[in-house]
Amino acid sequence: MKKKIIFIPSTVGDWQISFASIGPLVLLALVSLFTACTDYEKGTATINQHKTWRNYGGGNDQSKYTELSQINKSNVKDLEVAWFYPSGDNKIYQFNPIVVDTVMYVLAKNNSLVALNAKTGEEIWIHANLSRIARRGINYWESEDGKDKRLLFQINNYLQAIDATTGKSILTFGDNGLVDLRQGLDRDAKTLNRAQSGTPGQIFEDLILLGTGTGESYLSTPGFLRAYNVRTGELAWTFHTIPRPGEFGYDTWPKDAYKYVGGVNVWGEITVDAKNGIAFYPLGSPTFDYYGADRIGSNLYGNSLLALDARTGERLWHFQTVHHDIWDYDLTSAPQLLTVNHDGQEIEAVAVVGKNGLVYVFNRHTGDPLFPIEEKPVPPSHVEGEEAWPTQPIPTVLPPTTRLAVTEDDLSEVFLTKEERADWARKLRDSIQTGLFTPLSNKFETLAMPGAVGGVNWGNTAADPNKGILYIIALDYPSVYDKLLTLEQIEAKTANIGSFFGNARSYIQNCAACHGQEGEGLVGPALSNIQERMNLKDFTDIIVTGQGDMPAFTDLTSKQIEDLYEFLAEDGASRYSSQFGSSEESPTEGPVVASGGAPGGLEDRVLEGNPGRYGGPYPEGVEVEHERLYLYQWGLEFPYIISPPWSQIMAYDLNDGTVKWKRPLGQDLEALKKGFDNTGVLRAQRNGMIITSTGLVFSTSKDGRVYAFDAENGEELWKSKLPKGSEGLPAMYEVDGKQYLAVTAATPIKFGREGVPEEGEDPNAQGGYVVYALPD
């Protein structure tokens, strides 16, 4: 037999395998083995999503699970920094790096997309100045022949595509490179501030599946689910999450609700079962989030896990985790796909966890619960016009991930004085309503636990899909809500408040709860002299898209944002308008191949008739009887009143419905100074995990560390200090047979009640992307 050299190209790395003197049977066996190791999907060249990190969350199933095996329990302690790529600015990045062959794509340098050599961190190309880009990630798609490679992302309410090889915009996509996401939402597009989600969606075959960012006010954007063709940008299908007449679920709303209710959107993470063609969507609350007199009913598909045919958008099944939500208990973390042994049967399951801290598990084909869920009575609302749903679905076997109430025994000795504990104890006894499903009141304060930013958030779920183990990061964060007020009451209360801001009602109504009445900083940072730290353009981008723990304020107009910046400018707007009024971004150094995305994609569009923060008039012909009620403060000021642990990481065995282990995630260093360890961290844990087939759980934490735990028992095996704190998802990949861990580290670190930085740390230290590997 003649010797032959056969090359089989790999899409995992940039290497090729050569075989000499190979017989046909051996070749057949090798090809069969190669095929068995793939997870081929039509319209992409994705090979085994558990050995690559080509899309947000690693792949379609969002399991954050990898079969790469070089790093294991015995050598994880030896991990060291292989390279570091600085972000080149002081922006907060929550970006999940993705890796295709030998190229890593990150967000850095004034919101530029940067292609890096995944082995060295060397810059390949930069597409600069993509301000208002969806901040958590992008999507990668590749044609079957591998000749067409695209990065798809949301920016400034558009969907755009960039050539993954050259970094240049693809102008044949959509209308000269732009797909307007404000179109097709049953509203006048000229009145919509934002229709994009901060999370990138999911690629399936030749489609990109997207959620919607809507805002949380009356008359917000409806959160329709949509799929677009990745080649053309054409709309493939739409699912109405607020049903129209004749659609399933329409009778769970007032008859005209579809004309004015907003929200019911996926701003979190979409999961796709590629093998079965099912897309799983975790849906959020209807708006307004905390008072629903204009949307009486159970409000499908609010707060539901929704299974759709990924190719057509047809509803397969749903389960509503909160009826008529008036607590902002969104579903947002990625639904997890697992195979479990349940009652002696092997079942393909899907698990979802909400901000309410409860865990729900279903047969992913039928929607039948694997563990009992009971409708249990909950308190009624005593606010005129409101009709809280009388029961809520409570899992009876699976333990909650967080505390579901606050008692006097939960009051903290860490950051509360003796007098403050006594005062909070009195409030709990006499004047504050408490409970997971206690409706807010217009007469009393309400303490909700785990609260609007507690429980389980985006990035906080992962799985070992073959063993049926669900991994969760959970946060205990109470929300202490003020009384619900009418708009007139809020205006009277804020008419002459604060010497620093005078009559800046927009600030008081939108910002003071986190940044303080005087801009001194509470949950959020101090804002005085902000003009020395950022220009008007950067300030606007943060308001519009959100940053870190701060949500996007999608209902503020450009004029309102400019007014806010003027009030925050120490000497008034006149000093700064000429200096910072330009919409141009700072120049970016390096191999810049393009700037600003597709032409016209970053232009400001004048809004017409935007309803604003408190909503405008209802559409003509729609009548709503009761006066609207609003929150004056958002209830985020008091995470420190409860005892630790404040954040935990845990493993659920979904074969039998038990918790295998749980442990605090991170350490508050101010608490440690007071003698309290194993505390977790106080502030929102919007971080990510990676689960390995070698029995490791990697997790980032807001304390500025990345950890590795034993997947069997939670024992800490390794940790490393990062240059800054970490939000978003880490990534794991392999190049030339070497395994790497990539971590985004670009978030300020805050400890203690006052949110102070780590002692001795420079708060202006530059963040970036830290990549670890075993030593050669």
Backbone hydrogen bonds, N-H to C=O, Kabsch-Sander energy under -0.5 kcal/mol:
donor,donor_aa,acceptor,acceptor_aa,energy
6,I,4,K,-0.6
6,I,19,F,-1.3
8,I,6,I,-0.5
8,I,17,I,-1.4
10,S,15,W,-1.0
17,I,8,I,-1.1
19,F,6,I,-1.0
21,S,4,K,-0.6
27,L,23,G,-2.7
28,L,24,P,-2.6
29,A,25,L,-2.4
30,L,26,V,-2.6
31,V,27,L,-3.0
32,S,28,L,-2.5
33,L,29,A,-2.4
34,F,30,L,-2.9
35,T,31,V,-2.7
36,A,32,S,-2.4
37,C,33,L,-1.3
38,T,35,T,-1.6
44,T,41,E,-1.8
48,N,46,T,-0.6
51,K,48,N,-2.6
53,W,99,V,-0.7
54,R,58,G,-1.0
56,Y,138,I,-0.7
58,G,55,N,-2.9
62,Q,59,G,-1.3
64,K,57,G,-1.1
66,T,691,I,-2.6
67,E,50,H,-3.7
68,L,50,H,-0.5
72,N,70,Q,-0.5
73,K,694,T,-0.6
76,V,72,N,-1.6
78,D,75,N,-2.3
79,L,76,V,-1.7
80,E,773,A,-2.3
82,A,771,V,-3.2
83,W,771,V,-1.6
85,Y,769,Y,-2.5
87,S,767,G,-2.8
93,Y,91,K,-0.6
93,Y,746,A,-0.5
94,Q,135,R,-0.6
96,N,136,R,-1.9
98,I,105,Y,-1.5
99,V,53,W,-2.9
100,V,103,V,-2.9
101,D,11,T,-0.5
103,V,100,V,-2.4
104,M,116,L,-2.7
105,Y,98,I,-2.8
106,V,114,V,-2.3
108,A,112,S,-2.5
109,K,87,S,-3.4
112,S,108,A,-3.9
113,L,127,H,-2.1
114,V,106,V,-2.8
114,V,112,S,-0.5
115,A,125,W,-2.7
116,L,104,M,-3.4
116,L,114,V,-0.5
117,N,122,E,-2.7
118,A,102,T,-3.0
118,A,116,L,-0.6
121,G,117,N,-3.3
124,I,115,A,-3.5
125,W,115,A,-1.1
126,I,591,P,-2.0
127,H,113,L,-3.1
128,A,126,I,-0.8
128,A,594,A,-2.6
129,N,109,K,-0.5
130,L,111,N,-2.6
131,S,129,N,-0.7
133,I,130,L,-1.2
134,A,154,Q,-3.1
136,R,198,G,-2.0
139,N,152,L,-2.5
141,W,150,R,-2.3
143,S,148,D,-2.3
146,G,143,S,-1.5
149,K,147,K,-0.6
150,R,141,W,-3.1
151,L,162,I,-2.8
152,L,139,N,-2.4
152,L,150,R,-0.5
153,F,160,Q,-2.0
155,I,158,Y,-2.8
156,N,132,R,-1.8
158,Y,155,I,-1.9
159,L,179,V,-2.2
160,Q,153,F,-2.7
162,I,151,L,-2.5
163,D,168,K,-3.1
164,A,149,K,-2.3
167,G,163,D,-2.9
170,I,161,A,-2.6
171,L,169,S,-0.9
173,F,170,I,-1.2
174,G,232,T,-2.7
175,D,178,L,-3.2
176,N,174,G,-0.9
177,G,171,L,-0.6
177,G,173,F,-1.6
178,L,175,D,-0.8
179,V,159,L,-1.4
181,L,157,N,-2.7
181,L,179,V,-0.7
182,R,157,N,-0.5
183,Q,180,D,-1.0
185,L,182,R,-0.6
189,A,187,R,-0.6
191,T,188,D,-2.5
192,L,189,A,-1.4
193,N,191,T,-0.5
202,Q,209,L,-2.0
204,F,207,L,-2.7
207,L,204,F,-2.5
208,I,228,Y,-2.3
209,L,202,Q,-3.4
210,L,226,R,-3.0
212,T,266,V,-0.5
214,T,212,T,-0.5
220,S,217,S,-1.3
221,T,214,T,-1.3
223,G,263,G,-2.8
224,F,222,P,-1.1
225,L,239,F,-2.1
226,R,210,L,-1.9
227,A,237,W,-2.1
228,Y,208,I,-2.1
229,N,234,E,-2.9
230,V,206,D,-2.3
233,G,229,N,-2.4
236,A,227,A,-3.5
237,W,227,A,-1.3
239,F,225,L,-2.9
241,T,239,F,-0.9
247,E,244,R,-2.3
250,Y,247,E,-2.1
252,T,249,G,-2.0
253,W,250,Y,-1.3
257,A,254,P,-1.8
259,K,256,D,-2.1
260,Y,257,A,-1.8
261,V,257,A,-3.1
262,G,287,T,-0.5
263,G,221,T,-2.7
264,V,285,S,-2.5
267,W,265,N,-0.8
269,E,332,T,-2.3
271,T,280,F,-2.1
272,V,60,N,-2.6
273,D,278,I,-3.4
274,A,272,V,-1.1
277,G,273,D,-1.3
278,I,273,D,-1.7
279,A,308,L,-2.8
280,F,271,T,-3.7
281,Y,279,A,-0.5
281,Y,306,L,-2.7
283,L,281,Y,-0.8
283,L,304,S,-2.5
284,G,265,N,-2.3
287,T,262,G,-1.8
289,D,216,E,-0.9
295,R,292,G,-1.8
296,I,293,A,-0.5
299,N,252,T,-2.1
302,G,299,N,-2.2
303,N,284,G,-2.0
304,S,301,Y,-1.2
305,L,319,F,-2.7
306,L,281,Y,-2.4
306,L,304,S,-0.7
307,A,317,W,-2.9
308,L,279,A,-2.7
308,L,306,L,-0.6
309,D,314,E,-2.8
310,A,277,G,-2.5
310,A,308,L,-0.6
312,T,309,D,-0.6
313,G,309,D,-3.2
316,L,307,A,-3.0
317,W,307,A,-1.3
319,F,305,L,-1.8
321,T,303,N,-2.7
321,T,319,F,-0.6
322,V,303,N,-0.7
324,H,298,S,-2.4
328,D,289,D,-0.7
330,D,328,D,-1.4
331,L,283,L,-1.4
332,T,353,V,-0.5
333,S,353,V,-0.6
336,Q,351,A,-2.9
337,L,61,D,-0.5
338,L,336,Q,-0.6
338,L,349,A,-1.9
339,T,465,P,-2.8
340,V,338,L,-0.6
340,V,347,I,-2.7
342,H,340,V,-0.9
342,H,345,Q,-3.1
343,D,341,N,-0.5
345,Q,342,H,-1.8
347,I,340,V,-3.1
347,I,345,Q,-0.6
349,A,338,L,-3.6
349,A,347,I,-0.7
350,V,362,F,-2.3
351,A,336,Q,-2.5
352,V,360,Y,-2.5
354,G,358,L,-1.5
355,K,330,D,-2.2
357,G,354,G,-1.8
360,Y,352,V,-2.5
362,F,350,V,-2.7
363,N,368,D,-2.7
364,R,348,E,-2.2
364,R,362,F,-0.6
367,G,363,N,-2.9
370,L,361,V,-2.2
371,F,361,V,-0.7
374,E,394,I,-2.4
376,K,374,E,-0.8
376,K,392,Q,-2.5
378,V,390,P,-2.2
386,E,383,V,-1.5
392,Q,376,K,-1.9
394,I,374,E,-3.1
394,I,392,Q,-0.5
396,T,372,P,-2.4
397,V,372,P,-0.6
401,T,357,G,-3.2
410,D,407,T,-1.3
411,L,408,E,-1.1
412,S,641,I,-2.8
421,R,417,T,-2.6
422,A,418,K,-2.0
423,D,419,E,-2.0
424,W,420,E,-2.8
425,A,421,R,-2.5
426,R,422,A,-2.0
427,K,423,D,-2.1
428,L,424,W,-2.6
429,R,425,A,-1.7
430,D,426,R,-2.7
431,S,427,K,-1.9
432,I,427,K,-2.6
433,Q,431,S,-0.5
433,Q,445,E,-2.6
435,G,447,L,-1.0
438,T,435,G,-0.7
441,S,444,F,-0.6
445,E,431,S,-0.7
446,T,481,Y,-1.9
447,L,433,Q,-3.7
448,A,446,T,-0.6
448,A,479,S,-2.8
454,G,451,G,-0.7
455,G,475,L,-2.6
456,V,354,G,-1.2
460,N,457,N,-1.8
462,A,471,Y,-2.0
463,A,63,S,-2.1
464,D,469,I,-2.4
467,K,464,D,-0.5
468,G,464,D,-1.2
469,I,464,D,-1.4
470,L,468,G,-0.5
470,L,652,Y,-2.7
471,Y,462,A,-2.7
472,I,650,M,-2.4
473,I,460,N,-2.3
474,A,648,Q,-2.6
475,L,455,G,-2.1
476,D,646,W,-3.1
477,Y,450,P,-0.7
477,Y,475,L,-0.8
479,S,448,A,-2.5
480,V,478,P,-0.5
480,V,635,G,-1.6
481,Y,446,T,-3.3
481,Y,479,S,-0.7
482,D,633,Q,-0.6
484,L,441,S,-2.7
485,L,630,Y,-2.8
490,I,486,T,-2.0
491,E,487,L,-2.6
492,A,488,E,-2.2
493,K,489,Q,-2.1
494,T,490,I,-1.9
495,A,492,A,-0.7
497,I,494,T,-0.8
502,G,498,G,-1.2
504,A,501,F,-1.7
505,R,503,N,-2.4
508,I,504,A,-2.0
509,Q,505,R,-3.1
510,N,506,S,-1.8
511,C,507,Y,-3.1
512,A,507,Y,-1.7
514,C,511,C,-1.4
515,H,511,C,-2.6
516,G,512,A,-2.1
519,G,516,G,-1.3
521,G,515,H,-3.1
522,L,514,C,-1.9
522,L,524,G,-0.7
524,G,514,C,-2.7
527,L,519,G,-2.5
528,S,519,G,-1.0
529,N,568,L,-0.6
530,I,527,L,-1.3
530,I,568,L,-0.6
532,E,529,N,-1.7
533,R,530,I,-1.7
534,M,530,I,-1.7
537,K,580,F,-0.6
539,F,535,N,-2.4
540,T,536,L,-2.6
541,D,537,K,-2.3
542,I,538,D,-2.1
543,I,539,F,-2.1
544,V,540,T,-2.6
545,T,541,D,-2.5
546,G,542,I,-2.4
547,Q,550,M,-1.4
550,M,547,Q,-2.4
553,F,543,I,-2.8
554,T,552,A,-1.0
556,L,553,F,-1.0
561,I,557,T,-2.3
562,E,558,S,-2.4
563,D,559,K,-2.4
564,L,560,Q,-2.2
565,Y,561,I,-2.2
566,E,562,E,-2.1
567,F,563,D,-2.2
568,L,564,L,-1.8
569,A,565,Y,-1.2
572,G,569,A,-1.7
575,R,572,G,-0.6
576,Y,573,A,-1.0
577,S,573,A,-2.4
578,S,574,S,-0.5
580,F,576,Y,-3.0
581,G,577,S,-1.3
592,V,590,G,-2.4
593,V,126,I,-2.7
594,A,126,I,-1.1
596,G,128,A,-3.1
601,G,598,A,-2.1
603,E,600,G,-1.0
606,V,604,D,-0.5
608,E,190,K,-3.1
609,G,607,L,-0.5
615,G,612,G,-1.3
622,V,619,P,-2.3
623,E,621,G,-0.5
630,Y,485,L,-3.2
632,Y,483,K,-0.6
641,I,638,F,-1.2
642,I,639,P,-0.7
643,S,410,D,-2.8
646,W,679,T,-3.0
647,S,679,T,-0.6
648,Q,474,A,-2.5
649,I,663,R,-2.8
650,M,472,I,-2.4
651,A,661,W,-2.7
652,Y,470,L,-3.3
653,D,658,T,-3.1
654,L,468,G,-2.4
654,L,652,Y,-0.9
656,D,653,D,-0.8
657,G,653,D,-1.6
658,T,653,D,-1.6
660,K,651,A,-2.3
660,K,658,T,-0.7
661,W,651,A,-1.1
663,R,649,I,-2.3
665,L,647,S,-2.0
666,G,664,P,-0.6
668,D,680,G,-0.9
669,L,667,Q,-0.7
672,L,668,D,-1.8
673,K,669,L,-1.5
674,K,670,E,-0.8
674,K,671,A,-0.6
675,G,672,L,-1.7
676,F,671,A,-2.4
677,D,675,G,-0.6
680,G,666,G,-1.5
681,V,665,L,-0.6
686,R,684,A,-1.1
687,N,685,Q,-1.3
688,G,728,G,-0.6
690,I,698,F,-2.1
691,I,64,K,-2.9
692,T,696,L,-2.5
693,S,66,T,-1.9
695,G,692,T,-1.6
697,V,709,F,-2.3
698,F,690,I,-3.0
699,S,707,Y,-2.3
700,T,688,G,-1.8
701,S,705,R,-1.1
704,G,701,S,-1.3
706,V,720,S,-2.1
707,Y,699,S,-3.2
708,A,718,W,-2.6
709,F,697,V,-2.8
710,D,715,E,-2.5
711,A,695,G,-2.5
714,G,710,D,-2.9
717,L,708,A,-3.1
718,W,708,A,-1.4
720,S,706,V,-2.0
722,L,704,G,-3.0
725,G,747,T,-2.8
726,S,701,S,-0.9
728,G,686,R,-2.5
731,A,742,A,-2.4
733,Y,740,Y,-1.8
735,V,738,K,-2.3
738,K,735,V,-1.9
740,Y,733,Y,-3.2
741,L,772,Y,-2.2
742,A,731,A,-3.1
743,V,770,V,-2.9
745,A,768,G,-3.1
746,A,725,G,-0.7
747,T,725,G,-1.9
751,F,756,V,-2.7
755,G,751,F,-0.5
755,G,752,G,-0.7
756,V,751,F,-2.2
761,E,758,E,-2.4
765,A,762,D,-2.2
767,G,89,D,-0.5
768,G,745,A,-2.5
769,Y,85,Y,-2.6
770,V,743,V,-2.7
770,V,768,G,-0.5
771,V,83,W,-2.5
772,Y,741,L,-3.2
773,A,80,E,-2.4
774,L,739,Q,-0.5
